[in-house]
Amino acid sequence: MTFYITDSAVFIYGYDGDTSQFITVPAVRNEMKSQEAAMRFEIACETGTRVEQPDPDIRKKVVSLSKETRDVEELSDTDIDILAKAYEYKDDSILLTDDYAVQNVASVLGIKFQPIAQKKIKDVLVWGKKCTACRRKFDKGDECPVCGSPLKKVRRRKL
């Protein structure tokens, strides 16, 4: 049986599917901003969607790998939980997400994914930072340690 690991986009956009095959994490509930999305989430839970905590060791692996691709700054705790849960079910699941950073890390982890309402990523990328003034490159941060100007996120390379 194929399970669908679902992030909040499934409930926000109202993705149709067999909710008994959905698995999500508890933190997704907190991302339901509209009443419609919250209602879809509750109905899905009542009709078979499983809400499970991710394995802490797998979660650490996801954080470590997302630091390598430098997506960690873009990922919320919920995103990391979703990726960890998808990795737990890696051989029997498809991750449903529109989040490009989540898709990027999922690709590196070998997790199958499918977008909900947006296009799928084409390439797996490694990100860096570049100073908007002196143009120096850095791995992380928001402010240039040399001149104090803001750092902008830039693509370093494709994996």
C-alpha positions in Angstrom: 0.0 0.0 0.0 1.3 3.5 -0.8 0.9 6.1 1.9 0.8 9.8 1.3 2.8 11.9 3.7 0.9 15.2 3.8 2.0 18.7 4.6 -0.4 21.6 5.2 -0.9 22.3 1.4 -3.0 19.1 1.2 -5.5 20.6 3.6 -5.2 24.3 2.5 -5.8 23.5 -1.2 -8.3 20.6 -0.5 -6.4 17.8 -2.2 -8.7 14.9 -3.0 -7.6 11.4 -2.0 -8.2 8.4 0.2 -7.6 9.9 3.6 -7.1 6.5 5.1 -3.8 6.5 3.2 -2.7 9.9 4.5 -0.1 10.3 7.3 0.9 13.6 8.7 2.6 15.1 11.8 0.9 16.9 14.8 2.5 20.3 13.9 0.5 20.4 10.6 -2.6 21.2 12.7 -1.0 24.5 13.8 -0.5 25.6 10.2 -4.2 25.6 9.5 -4.9 29.4 9.3 -8.3 29.4 7.6 -11.5 27.7 9.0 -11.8 25.7 5.7 -8.3 24.3 6.0 -8.8 23.5 9.7 -12.1 21.8 8.9 -10.5 19.7 6.1 -7.8 18.7 8.5 -10.3 17.6 11.2 -12.5 15.7 8.7 -9.4 13.9 7.3 -8.4 12.9 10.8 -11.9 11.6 11.5 -11.9 9.6 8.2 -8.6 7.8 8.7 -5.6 10.2 8.4 -2.9 9.1 10.8 -1.2 11.8 12.8 2.2 10.5 14.0 5.3 12.0 15.6 8.5 11.6 13.6 11.4 9.5 14.8 13.8 11.8 16.7 16.9 10.1 15.2 15.6 10.5 11.7 14.7 14.1 12.4 18.3 14.8 13.3 19.4 13.2 10.0 17.0 15.5 8.1 18.4 18.6 9.9 21.9 17.5 9.2 21.3 16.9 5.5 19.3 20.2 5.1 22.3 22.0 6.5 24.4 20.5 3.7 22.0 21.8 1.0 21.6 25.0 3.1 17.9 24.6 3.0 17.7 24.5 6.8 17.1 28.3 7.0 14.0 27.9 4.8 12.5 24.9 6.6 10.1 25.2 9.5 10.0 22.7 12.3 6.9 21.3 10.7 8.7 20.9 7.4 11.5 19.0 9.1 9.0 16.8 10.9 7.2 16.0 7.6 10.5 15.1 5.9 11.4 12.9 8.8 8.1 11.1 8.6 8.4 10.7 4.8 11.8 9.2 5.3 10.4 6.7 7.8 8.0 5.5 5.1 10.4 6.1 2.3 9.8 2.8 0.4 6.0 2.9 0.7 5.1 6.6 0.4 4.9 9.7 -1.6 5.3 13.1 0.0 2.7 15.6 -1.0 4.1 19.2 -0.8 4.3 22.4 -2.7 7.3 23.7 -0.7 10.4 23.9 -2.9 12.9 23.6 0.0 11.1 20.5 1.2 11.2 19.1 -2.3 14.9 19.9 -2.6 15.7 18.0 0.6 13.3 15.2 -0.2 15.2 14.7 -3.5 18.5 14.4 -1.7 17.0 11.9 0.8 15.6 9.8 -2.0 12.0 10.5 -1.0 9.4 10.4 -3.8 7.2 13.6 -3.8 4.4 15.1 -5.7 3.3 18.8 -5.7 -0.3 19.8 -5.0 -0.9 23.1 -6.9 2.6 24.1 -8.1 5.2 22.8 -10.4 7.8 20.2 -9.3 11.4 21.3 -8.8 13.6 20.5 -11.8 17.0 20.4 -10.1 18.4 19.8 -6.7 20.2 22.9 -5.5 22.7 23.9 -2.9 22.2 27.4 -1.6 24.6 30.1 -0.3 24.6 33.7 0.6 26.0 36.7 -1.2 26.6 40.2 0.1 24.5 42.8 -1.7 27.3 45.4 -1.4 30.8 43.8 -1.4 29.6 40.7 -3.3 31.5 38.3 -1.0 30.0 34.8 -0.7 29.1 33.1 2.6 27.5 29.8 3.7 25.0 31.4 6.1 23.8 34.5 7.9 21.7 37.5 7.2 24.3 40.3 7.5 27.8 40.5 5.9 30.5 40.0 8.5 32.8 42.2 6.4 30.7 45.3 5.5 27.5 44.8 7.5 25.2 44.8 4.4 22.3 42.3 4.0 23.1 38.9 2.5 20.9 37.6 -0.3 20.2 33.9 -0.9 21.9 32.6 -4.1 22.2 29.3 -5.9 25.6 27.8 -5.4 25.4 24.7 -7.5 23.2 21.9 -8.7 23.6 18.5 -7.1 
